[in-house]
Structure formats: structure tokens, C-alpha cells
Amino acid sequence: MKKTITSALALFIGLGAAQAEDFNLDALIEAAKSEPPLTVYDSTGKITEMADAFSAKYGLKAEGIKSKATAQLETVIREVQSGNVQTDVSFISDVPAAIGQLLPGGFAESWVPPDLAADIAPVAQNPLLIVSSPNILAYSTALFDKCPITNIWQLTDADWKGKVSMQDPLGKPSYTDWFNQMRSHADDKVAAAYEAHYGKKLETTYGSATEAFVAALAANSPLLTDSDSAAAEAVAAPGQTEPFIGLVSAAKFRDNEGAGFTLGLCSGVDPIIGFSSGTVGLIVKGTDSPNAAKLFVHYALTAEGIAPQAADGKVSSNKSVGLPADEPSGIAAHLDEVLAYDPSTGLEDWESRQDWQDFWRLAYAR
């Protein structure tokens, strides 16, 4: 099975390379100008700024609408089934759902701009990831001179009981996806980190080191929140005197200037300082603006197009596009310490969500 998938992916990449010679951006722009206005959904409000800039650049009308991933799923499926497609492009921050529902159901398609394919890692092309959003361990620079932990297993120790803030995995699928990604792609590193911290090999009745870690973390009564903002507030809001470690979006570091927070990035934590979740760019099946939709996907993969999101620490899948020097979290220098989202196990992430939620529910100490 793996050999078949690998061969198919190689063929896909080869076709993309061949098509790069025939791709004509100017022709795509001209074709887009004859199509109806574009509607683009994303889970971030920055999509309105992106759509406005796109409209100004190309002389096309595009509307950006902020919508949660679950709402996008429902909208796209309903519109395609009814034959009344109003959504043209869906930037959906739930890659497993896209892989498990939208793509196999024929509700949307993934398109990789041929002229940019060489700068996009193969693993980020099928489906096409627009950006990755780092969720990273953070501490308060007002309470500590440096990150107070050096190993993720410390978060399961008595010293940090009730002092880890994070979104509730029962309400935030990207956290159960993180668990599954860690088990699929970094379980050996989690086991090695245990041995480095405790000076002995991990012995567990669980099926993996990741499960042992997740169970221990849940049993240590982390402070569960319903938003990144609340998790960040517990760590570094003005006047906070209680020491917390938080797992928060890199975008929350903008509150250091905007709201007087004192968030500091935890670097050098064994084996990872956090994880990234992806946003996949899909063109809705049946759109009456297919060329404009492709043009918007192309635009979002350029430095100019993704700039509003890059300012929040979201990393473009286009390797030639970096983060701005003044991005608040400083994550650009530590991306190799983040568990990058790997769509190759996205279907397993999707299918195992309920299992991980049940696992967390049973292990969590209230």
C-alpha cells in the first residue's frame, strides 16, 4: 500500500513539474477577469485584508469571509449537494476533515500552482497546504529569566500540576491531531525525552510513548480553556503572579505589545516546543470562477498575498517566503523545533479523533 501511495505521489509531482513549463500566469489573470466575483472563506479574519489586496492588485472583485472550519465544511457540502455553489475557495484549518470528507466526497479539489511547485515540499502538495500555524510553549518573561522547562515530560511532574494552560482537546480537534501526529511521526523522540528526563527507559502499559505522555499530562490537571487568548492570559496577562506554562498560537504574541502581555517563547525543549496545524487551500467543485479561484490560491502562496497572516507567525508552504523580521514570537528561528504537520497521516488523524478524545476524557484529572 505504501509503495502504491509513494508512486502515485511521485507521478503527481512529476506532472506538476511538467505543467510548470506550460503555465502562464498572465493568461490565468486574463481568464479570471471574465468570471464572476470571488468568495473566499478562511478561519482567520485576515482573509478580508487578503481579499481586498487581491482585488486591488488584479482589478477583480473578491470577498473574504471569516468562518470556522466546521462551518466551512457544512457550507461547502451543502452548496455542492444542492448545485448552488456560492463559495469559490475554502481555506480550511482542518486538514484531516478536508482529507476525510471534502476531497474524497468530490466537494472540492486541490490545485498546486505549477510555477511555485518547486518551492513547496512534496508533503505539502497533496492536498495543498497554504500555511502552517505553530502552537508553541510559552512562559512569562516577567516571572522567569528563561523558559522554566527543558523537557516536555516536566509538564507531567508535580511541579507543574494545574499550571499548564491549553485549549481543551475535547473542543479543539487540532490538539487530538497533535497527539496522533506525535504518535505517528515522533514517538521515538517522546520516548527518548522520557529517558533523558527520568534517567530510565519508559516502561508503560500503553501502546506508545505518546499515549503515556498524553495520559500523564491529562492526569496532571492542566488548565483547559476555550481559546488561545484565555490560555495566553493565564500565562502572561498584566499582573499575573502565578507561574504557568501555556501552549498557545504564535499569533498571541502580538498581545505583548497590544495588551501588555509578557509572553516568551520556550526554545530548546526536548523533543519539541510545540506543533503546527495546517490550513489547506481548496477550490470548491462547481465554482463558476475557476480561474479566479486558482489565481487567489496562487496569490496566497506569495509573500505579498500571505503577508497579513505571516505577521501572526503563520508559515507559508512556499519555502521562498519567510516570516517578517518583526514577527512578535520569534518562531522563525525555531521552526525546526516544532512538530510540523504531516498530511500523509491526515486520514488517520481524522479517523482517530474520537478515540483520542475518549482517551483524554478518561485520563483527565479534574
N, C-alpha and C positions, 0 to 999 in steps of 0.2 A: 504493500500500500504506500509506504513512504517513498519508494523508488518511483512509483507512478506519479505521485504528487510532485516530487522533485523534477521529474521530466517535464511535466505539464508547466511548472513554473518556469523552467528554462526556456521552453517554447514560447511562453508568454513574453518573457523578457526579450528573446530574440526577435519576435515580431515587433515589439516596441522599438528596438534599435533600428530595424529595417524601415519602419514607418517614419522615423525621425528625419530621414532624407527627403521624404515626400511632404512632410508637414509644413504648412505655410501659415504663419500667424496672421499676416496681413489679410489673407483670403478668409481666415476664420472671422476676423473682425468685420470684414465687409458682409459676410453671410449673416452675422449676428445683427447687423443694423436693419435687416429686413424682417426681423422677428418681433413678436410682442414683448412687452415689458417683462422683466425677470423678477421672480420672487425667490428669495434665499432665506433659509432657516438655519439658525445656529443657537446653541445653548448659552452663548455669551452675548451681552448687549453690544459688544464691539462690532457685531455684524452690521449694525446700522451705519456705523462710520465707514466700514469697508465697502458697503454697497454704495454709499454716497460718493466715495472716492472713485470707485469703479465707474459710476455713471458719468462723473466729471471727466475722467480720463478718456473714455471711449465714446462719449456722446450717446450713451444708451440709458434707458430708464431701468433701474434696479431698486428693489425694496428689500431691505434686510429686516428680518423679524426674529426677535429673541423667543426661543421656545425650548422647553426642556426636552431631553431625548425621548422620554416616554410619550410626550405629546406629539413629537415629530413622527414617531413610529405609527401611532394611531392615525394621524393625519394622512401620511403618505399611503398607508394601506387602504384606508377608506376611499381616498380620492382615486387611486388606481382601480380599485374594485368597481367603483361607480362609473368609471370612464369620464370623470370630471376633474382632471388634473389641474390644480391651481399652483401647486408647489413645483418649482423647477429644479432647485438644488437643495439638498439636505446635508448640512454639516452636522453630523450626529456624533455626540460624545459618548456613544455606547457602541463600541466596535463589535463586541460579541453579539449584540442584538442585530446589528447590520448583517453580520455573518450568518447568524442563526435564523433570521426572519426575512429581511428585506431582499437580500441578494438571491437566496435560493427560491424565494417566492416570486421572483421576477418583478418585484415592485420598484427596483432601482438598479442602476448599473454603475460600475466603477470605470472611470476613464483616466488614464495616465497621459499627461501631455508628452508627446514623443520627443520634443526638443528639450525637455527637462529630465527625462527618464534616467539619463546617465548620472545625474546628481541625486537621485533618490534611491536609497538602499532597496534591494530586491524585496526584503521582508516588508517594506512599507508600501509596496505597489499593488498588492493583491489581497484585500482591497486597498485603495489609495488612502494613506494617512495624510491629512493636511498638516496637523500639528500634534505634538505630544505635550501633555500638561504635567509637569513634575509636582508631586506631593511629597514634601520633604520634612524631615525632623527639624524642629526649631526650638530655640530656648530664649530666655530673656537676657539681653545684654546688660540690663540694669541689675540683675541678680547674680550673674556669672561672668567671669572674665573670658571664658571659653565654654564650648559645649560640655556639659557635665557628664556625658556618657561617651564611651568609645566602642561600645558593642551593643547590638540590638537586644541581646539577652538581658542586659541590665534593666530593660523596661519591664521584665517579668520578675524582678527582685523586689524584696520588701521595701527597699529604699524609695521605690517609685510606685508603691501601691496607691491607687487612686490619684496619681499625679501625672497621668498620661492623658492628654486630651486629643480626641479624634472623632471624626464623624462615625455615626452608628452604622456598622456593616449591614444591619437589617434594613436600612433605608438608603444606603449608598452602594449600589452594585459595583462601583469601581474598586471598593475595598475587598469584596469577595473575589473579584477578578485578580486583585493583587495577590491574595492568598494562593489562588490557583496558578498564577504566573510564577510565583516564587517556588511553588512545589514543582512546577514543570521545568523551570529553567535555572533555578539557583538553590535547589535543595541541598546539594553537597556543600555549598558555601554556608548555608544556615547551620548545618551540622558541624562544619569546621569552626564556625564562630562560637558555637557552644563549647567545644573543646578548648578553644583559646581563652574563653572567659572563666570556665569552671575547672580547667586543668584535667579533664577526663572526657572520654568519649561519651557521646549521647547514647543512653540506653532508654528506650521508650516502647510502650505497647502500641503506640500509634504507627500508622503506615509510613510516615515520613517525618523528617526533622521539621518541616514547615508546619505540619499538624501539631507537633509537640510545642512549637513556638506559639502558634495561634492560641492553642488551649491555655498555655501559661500566661499569655498576655491577657486573654479574656478573664482568667481567674484572678488577675491582679487588679480588677475593678477599675479599668480606665474610665475617665470622664467622657461619656458619649454625648455628642452634640448633633444638632440637625443642620449644621452649616460649618463651612470653613471659618467664617467670621467668628462664630462662637468659640471654636477650637483655638483660634489665634488670640482671642480676647482672654481666654483662661491663662495663656502663656505670658502675654506681654502687653496687656492693656495698661494705660497710665495708672499708677498707684498699686499695681499688683505686687504683693509681697510674698505670695506663696510660690514656691518653685515648681513649675510644670515643664514637661516636655510635650510638645504638640506635633502632630502630623498634619500639616496644612499645605494648601496650594501656594506655589511660589507667588501667585498674584496677590496674596495677602500682605506681602512685604511692602506694598505700596502704602499700607496704613502706618508705616513708620513715620512717613512724612505727613500723610493726610490726617492721621488721628493720634499721632504721638505715641505709637506703639514702639516697642523695643525688641522686635524680632531679630534673632540672629540665626544664621544657617548652621546646622550641625554638619561639619565635614569630618572625614576620617573615621566614620563609624563603621565597624566591621559587621556584616559584609556589605551593607548598603545604607544609604542615608535617606532612602525613600523609594518611591516608584512613580512611574509615569502612566497616565491613561491617554488613550489616543482619541482623536477626532477624525472620522472618516468622511471623505467628500464624495457624495453620491449624486448622480443625475437621475431624476425621477422618470420612470418609464412612462412614455406618453406625453412628455412635455412638448409644447408647441414652440419652444425656443431652445432647441438642442444645441445650436451653435453658440448662442449667448451663454448657455449653461456651461459649455466646455470652456468658453473664454473666461468665465468667472472662476472656474476651478484653476485654470492656468494663472490667472491674476493672483489668486490666493496663495500660490506657491512661489511668488516673487517677494523680494524684500519689501517692495513698495506695498504690495497687497496685504501682506500679513503683519505689517508694522504695528497696527493697533493691538494685536494680540501678543506680538513679540515683546512689547513694553511690559506685559504682565508675566514674562518668563516662559511663555509658550514657545516651544521649539519647532521650527519648520522642518518638514521632512526633506526639504531641499537642502542638501548639505552645504551648498554655496551661500546660504542665507544664515547669518548669525544673529545673536541677540544684541540689542543695543548696549553700548558701554555703560550706560547709566541705569540698566535694569536693576531694580532695588534688591533682589535677593542675592545676586552674585552667583546664581546657579550655573552660569555658562562655564565657569572654571571647574565645575564638579559633576558634569553630566555623566562622566564615566563611573561615578559612584551611585548613580540612580539605576534601579532596575527598569530598563526600557521595556515598553510594551511590545510584545511579540505576537502579531496576529496569527501566526501559524498554529497556535493553540487556542484561537479565539472561540471556535466552536465548543471546545471542552470547557472554556470559561463560562460560556452561555449555559451549557447543559449541567454544570456542577454548581450553579449559583444557589439553588435551593439546598443542596447538601451542605455547602459551606455556611449558609445562614442557620441551618439546624445545628450544625457543629458549634457555631459561635453561641447560639442561644443556650445550648446545654452547658457550655463551658463558662459563660459569663457569670461573674460573682457580683451580685447586687448588694 
